[in-house]
Amino acid sequence: MVDKIGTAAGRVWNELELNGEMTTGALKKSLAMTPFDLNVAIGWLAREDKIAISRQGNMIKVWLK
């Protein structure tokens, strides 16, 4: 499971590097990830202090630090 999460985190990081700030909805669609996989990947990157996250109403935005 940890390998799968690490791989998902790498995919999210690469997508953010290419496109800059994105919503979680756009990331999910672009990467064709399940909500669970996306959320654990974002958590992994947040724990490693590699991303920043903001919430505006129901929209969550993520970007690289």
DRENVONU-850634 format. One record per atom (N, C-alpha, C, O, CB): x negated, y, z. Coordinates in steps of 0.05 Angstrom, whole numbers, plus 32768, in hexadecimal, padded with zeros to 4 digits. Each point is the difference from the previous one (the first is absolute). Glycine has a CB too. Layout:
! DRENVONU-850634
XYZ ...
//
This chain:
! DRENVONU-850634
7FF07FE88000 801080188000 7FEF80198000 800680137FF2 801E7FD48026 7FC680197FF8 7FEF80188001 7FF480067FE5 7FFD80177FF8 7FF97FDF8038 80027FF57FC1 7FF580047FE5 8015800E7FEE 7FF980117FF0 7FE97FC78016 8037801F7FFC 8015800B7FEF 8004801E8007 800480107FEE 80127FC2800F 7FEA8034801D 8003801C8008 7FE980117FF6 800480167FF7 80167FDB8032 7FCE80057FDA 7FE8800F7FF6 800180057FE2 7FF980157FF7 7FED7FD6802E 802380017FCC 800380037FE3 801580157FFA 7FFC80117FEE 7FF77FBF800B 8024802F8015 801580147FFC 7FF6801C8007 800680137FF2 801D7FCA8018 7FCE8025800B 7FF5801A8008 7FED800B7FEB 800080187FFA 80047FDB8036 7FEC7FFC7FC4 7FEE80087FEB 8010800A7FE7 7FF780137FF4 7FE77FCB801D 803780157FE9 801180087FE9 800C801C8006 800180117FEE 80097FBF8007 800080348023 800B801A8007 7FEB80157FFF 800580167FF5 801D7FD48029 7FC780117FED 7FEA80138000 7FF880087FE3 7FFD80187FFA 7FF27FD58032 800F7FFF7FC3 7FF980067FE4 801580117FF2 7FFA80127FF1 7FED7FC2800E 803280268007 8016800F7FF3 8000801D800A 800480127FF0 80177FC4800D 7FE0802E801C 7FFE801B800B 7FE8800F7FF5 800080187FFC 80187FD9802E 7FD280017FD2 7FE8800C7FF5 8005800A7FE4 7FF780157FF8 7FEC7FCD8024 802C800E7FD4 800780087FE5 801480167FFE 7FFE80127FEF 7FF87FBF8004 801F802E801E 801780127FFD 800280168015 801180117FFD 80057FC97FEE 7FDB8025802A 800380138015 80187FFA8012 80087FE98001 7FE2803A7FE2 80217FF1802A 80167FFD8012 80187FF27FF2 800780087FEA 7FEA80208030 801A7FC47FF4 80177FF27FF5 80147FFA8016 7FF97FFF8018 7FEB7FED7FC4 80358011801D 80147FF78013 7FFE7FE28003 7FF57FF27FEE 802A80348007 7FEB7FCF8020 80007FE38003 80117FF37FEB 7FFA7FEA7FF7 7FFE801B803A 801E80087FC7 80117FF57FEB 7FF17FFE7FE6 80027FEC7FF1 802580278026 7FCA80027FE2 7FF080007FE7 7FEA7FEB8001 7FFB7FF27FEC 800F803E800E 7FEA7FCD801D 7FEB7FEB8003 800C7FE47FFD 7FF57FF07FF1 7FF2802E802E 80307FDE7FEE 800D7FE57FFE 80067FFA7FE3 7FFC7FE97FF7 8017801D8037 7FF8800D7FC4 80087FFC7FE4 7FE77FFC7FEE 7FFF7FEE7FF0 802B802E8018 7FC27FF57FFC 7FE87FFF7FEF 7FF17FE68004 7FF57FF57FEC 8008803C8016 80027FC58016 7FF07FE88006 80117FE78001 7FF57FEA8003 7FED80338017 80387FE67FE3 80127FE98000 7FFC7FEF801A 7FFD7FE87FFF 800380177FCE 7FFF800F804A 7FFC7FF3801A 801A7FFE800F 801280117FFC 7FBF80018005 80317FDB8010 80177FFE8012 7FFD80168015 7FE980098006 801C7FC47FF2 8011803B8014 7FFD80148016 7FEE7FF78017 7FF08010800A 803E7FFF7FEA 7FD47FD78013 7FEE7FF68015 7FE380037FF9 7FF0800A800F 80347FD67FFE 7FD480177FDA 7FE480017FF8 7FF6801D7FFF 7FEA80058008 801D7FD17FDD 800A803C8011 7FF8801C7FFF 7FFD800B801C 7FEC800E8006 802C7FF77FCF 7FFA7FF6803D 7FFE800A801B 7FE87FF6800F 7FF38010800E 803F7FF37FF3 7FC87FE47FFD 7FE87FF5800E 7FE7800C7FF3 7FEC8004800F 802D7FD27FFE 7FE7802E7FD9 7FE8800B7FF3 7FFC801D8009 7FE980088006 801F7FDB7FD2 800E802C802A 7FFE801C800A 7FF68000801D 7FF080118008 80357FFE7FD8 7FE67FDF8030 7FF77FFE801C 7FE27FFA8002 7FF2800B8011 803C7FE67FFB 7FC97FFD7FE3 7FE47FF88000 7FEE80197FFA 7FED8006800E 80207FCB7FE3 7FFB803D7FF9 7FF180187FF8 800180168015 7FEC800E8004 801C7FE67FCC 800F800F803D 800380148014 7FEE7FFA8018 7FF38011800C 803D7FF87FE5 7FD07FDD8017 7FEF7FF88017 7FE380057FFA 7FF180068012 80317FD77FFA 7FD6801F7FDB 7FE480057FF8 7FFB801E7FFB 7FEA80077FF9 80147FCB7FF3 8016803F8018 7FFE801D7FFD 7FF880087FE4 7FF180127FFC 80037FF18034 80177FEE7FBC 7FFA80067FE4 8016800F7FF2 7FFB800B7FEA 7FEA7FCC8015 8032802B800D 8017800E7FF4 800D80138014 7FFC7FFD8018 800C7FDC7FC9 800780398014 801080128011 801D7FFA7FF7 80067FF97FE9 7FD6802B801C 80377FE0800E 801C7FFA7FFB 80108018800B 7FFB800A8015 7FFE7FC47FEE 801C803A7FED 80138014800A 801C7FF67FF9 80047FF27FED 7FDA8034800D 80347FE38017 801C7FF97FFC 801180197FFE 7FFE80128010 7FFC7FC38009 8016802C7FD2 801280177FFB 801C7FF47FFC 80067FF77FEA 7FD580278002 80357FE18029 801A7FF37FFE 7FFC7FE37FFC 7FF37FF28010 802280377FDD 7FF77FCC7FFE 7FFD7FE37FFA 7FE87FFA7FEE 7FFA7FE97FFB 803780138009 7FC180197FF3 7FE97FFC7FEE 7FE67FFF8010 7FFA80118011 801F80067FCA 7FD77FD4801F 7FE67FFE800C 7FEB80037FEA 80017FF27FEC 80117FEF8039 7FDB80317FE0 7FEA80057FEC 7FE67FF6800C 7FFB80028018 801D80267FD5 7FD77FCD8002 7FE67FF58008 7FEB800B7FED 800580027FE8 80117FD3802A 7FD280317FF9 7FEA80087FF0 7FE67FF9800D 7FFF7FFA8018 801C802C7FD6 7FCF7FD98003 7FE67FF9800A 7FF580188010 800580177FF9 7FF37FC97FE1 7FF9801A803B 7FF28015800F 7FE780087FF2 7FF28012800A 80217FDC8021 
//
